[in-house]
Amino acid sequence: MKWLWIILLAVVGVIAAVFAFEYLTVGIGHLPSWVPGHAAHKRGHLHKDGAIAAVIAIAAFAGAGWLLYKKIQADKDAAALASAQG
């Protein structure tokens, strides 16, 4: 079950990172139509939206990394217990 959360957080992190990249590097008028905030004939970048997406990406990757670390530690503890018992 933990693998599901790890994969889900990693996917959310990748999607948020893509949105952050789009928001911070592409002008408002040149954003793809599938990206929220797309507006024709406007100038500038969506810095706040990009920063929020970047924070979400970092948090999702940190959460996935923490869950992965806990899973590896639990597996090591289980293996050490099994080898100690017999």
PASE-477630 format. One line per 4 residues: number of its first residue (from 1); their letters; for each residue z, x, y of C-alpha. Coordinates in nm, 3 decimals. Each point is the difference from the previous one (the first is absolute). Layout:
# residues N
NUM> A> Z/X/Y  ... $
END
This chain:
# residues 86
1> MKWL> 0.000/0.000/0.000  0.070/0.291/0.234  -0.357/0.123/-0.045  -0.124/-0.328/0.145 $
5> WIIL> 0.204/0.054/0.319  -0.106/0.364/0.024  -0.368/-0.091/-0.031  0.035/-0.294/0.239 $
9> LAVV> 0.170/0.215/0.267  -0.263/0.272/-0.043  -0.282/-0.252/0.045  0.168/-0.150/0.308 $
13> GVIA> 0.041/0.352/0.136  -0.366/0.083/-0.047  -0.112/-0.327/0.161  0.235/0.049/0.295 $
17> AVFA> -0.120/0.360/0.040  -0.362/-0.118/0.012  0.088/-0.259/0.265  0.194/0.259/0.201 $
21> FEYL> -0.297/0.236/-0.012  -0.239/-0.276/0.109  0.223/-0.118/0.283  0.067/0.349/0.136 $
25> TVGI> -0.349/0.148/-0.026  -0.243/-0.285/0.055  -0.039/-0.193/0.325  0.081/-0.370/0.012 $
29> GHLP> -0.364/-0.096/0.040  -0.108/0.212/-0.296  0.259/-0.112/-0.253  -0.145/-0.156/-0.314 $
33> SWVP> 0.015/-0.378/0.003  0.243/-0.002/-0.296  0.263/0.187/0.203  0.236/-0.225/0.199 $
37> GHAA> -0.030/0.064/0.373  -0.377/0.033/0.001  -0.135/-0.107/0.338  -0.355/0.038/0.118 $
41> HKRG> -0.068/0.173/0.332  0.352/0.130/0.055  0.107/0.358/0.058  0.298/0.203/-0.115 $
45> HLHK> 0.195/0.040/-0.319  0.274/-0.204/-0.161  0.272/0.267/0.018  0.294/-0.233/-0.066 $
49> DGAI> -0.166/-0.153/-0.304  -0.094/0.346/-0.124  0.355/0.126/0.042  0.142/-0.302/-0.183 $
53> AAVI> -0.249/0.048/-0.285  0.090/0.370/-0.018  0.373/-0.081/-0.020  -0.068/-0.254/-0.276 $
57> AIAA> -0.207/0.258/-0.190  0.274/0.264/0.028  0.268/-0.248/-0.107  -0.207/-0.119/-0.298 $
61> FAGA> -0.073/0.356/-0.115  0.367/0.095/0.044  0.108/-0.304/-0.202  -0.249/0.076/-0.276 $
65> GWLL> 0.112/0.363/-0.007  0.367/-0.097/-0.016  -0.060/-0.247/-0.284  -0.206/0.260/-0.186 $
69> YKKI> 0.278/0.257/0.044  0.260/-0.247/-0.130  -0.224/-0.085/-0.298  -0.045/0.368/-0.089 $
73> QADK> 0.376/0.060/0.029  0.075/-0.299/-0.223  -0.250/0.125/-0.259  0.157/0.349/0.006 $
77> DAAA> 0.349/-0.147/-0.040  -0.116/-0.217/-0.292  -0.166/0.298/-0.168  0.312/0.217/0.046 $
81> LASA> 0.220/-0.277/-0.142  -0.230/-0.047/-0.297  -0.009/0.373/-0.078  0.380/0.025/0.035 $
85> QG> 0.057/-0.284/-0.247  -0.207/0.144/-0.272 $
END
